[in-house]
Amino acid sequence: MAITHLLSTNITPSLFTSQPFLVLKPKRTLVIYPKRPTIRAQSKNNDSADGPDRLISAITYFYPFFDGIQYGKYVITQFAPIQTLIQPLVPAIRVFKSFPLNGLLIFFTLYFVVVRNNNFSRYVRFNTMQAIVLDVLLIFPDLLERSFNPKDGLGLDLMMSFDSTVFLFLLVSLVYGSSSCLLGQLPRLPIVAEAADRQVL
């Protein structure tokens, strides 16, 4: 009813003009400047999150970490604190690695069921897309290992350093992404955040 009444109301052009008009009264002239209508814009992208959204978003960052755990074979064996940190995740990692197509199935599930589903909040879809992009980037170190696999010498040292760097980046992304989500903050990972923004409208 209110909308119908609003649409049926006659709006005079003078309400939207910026020019002053004169109101003549006996013995004086009053100049009135009409107010311009105020337009307020509201953002369509709501990055706030409730409890379930935070939890779902935090869990998605385990996907690229599990998929790239093999790059930590040198770091994990050399540093006991990292072994202690990874130990509780070993059963889940074994389940993830038990079937060769698990990674691909999870990829399509996250992308089509979560990212492309507007029933999920933008917060969940953005964090899920960041995890997916991070996992896609693992293609490059995998191709490098397949084409360049030294057995000893300087080449092996360089490969160990490269693998360790990839693993540490995945580990930091997991800790930073998951902890930020649990705290209700929006993590933006270097390299992948802009790509995730372009995919999540």
HELIX and SHEET records of a PDB file:
HELIX    1   1 ALA A    2  SER A    8  1                                   7    
HELIX    2   2 PRO A   13  PHE A   16  5                                   4    
HELIX    3   3 GLY A   51  THR A   60  1                                  10    
HELIX    4   4 PHE A   62  ASP A   67  1                                   6    
HELIX    5   5 ILE A   69  GLY A   72  5                                   4    
HELIX    6   6 LYS A   73  GLN A   78  1                                   6    
HELIX    7   7 ALA A   80  ILE A   86  1                                   7    
HELIX    8   8 GLN A   87  LEU A   89  5                                   3    
HELIX    9   9 VAL A   90  LYS A   97  1                                   8    
HELIX   10  10 ASN A  102  PHE A  108  1                                   7    
HELIX   11  11 THR A  109  VAL A  115  3                                   7    
HELIX   12  12 ARG A  122  VAL A  136  1                                  15    
HELIX   13  13 ILE A  139  SER A  147  1                                   9    
HELIX   14  14 GLY A  153  LEU A  182  1                                  30    
HELIX   15  15 ALA A  193  GLN A  199  1                                   7    
SHEET    1   A 2 PHE A  21  LYS A  25  0                                        
SHEET    2   A 2 ARG A  28  ILE A  32 -1                                        
END                                                                             
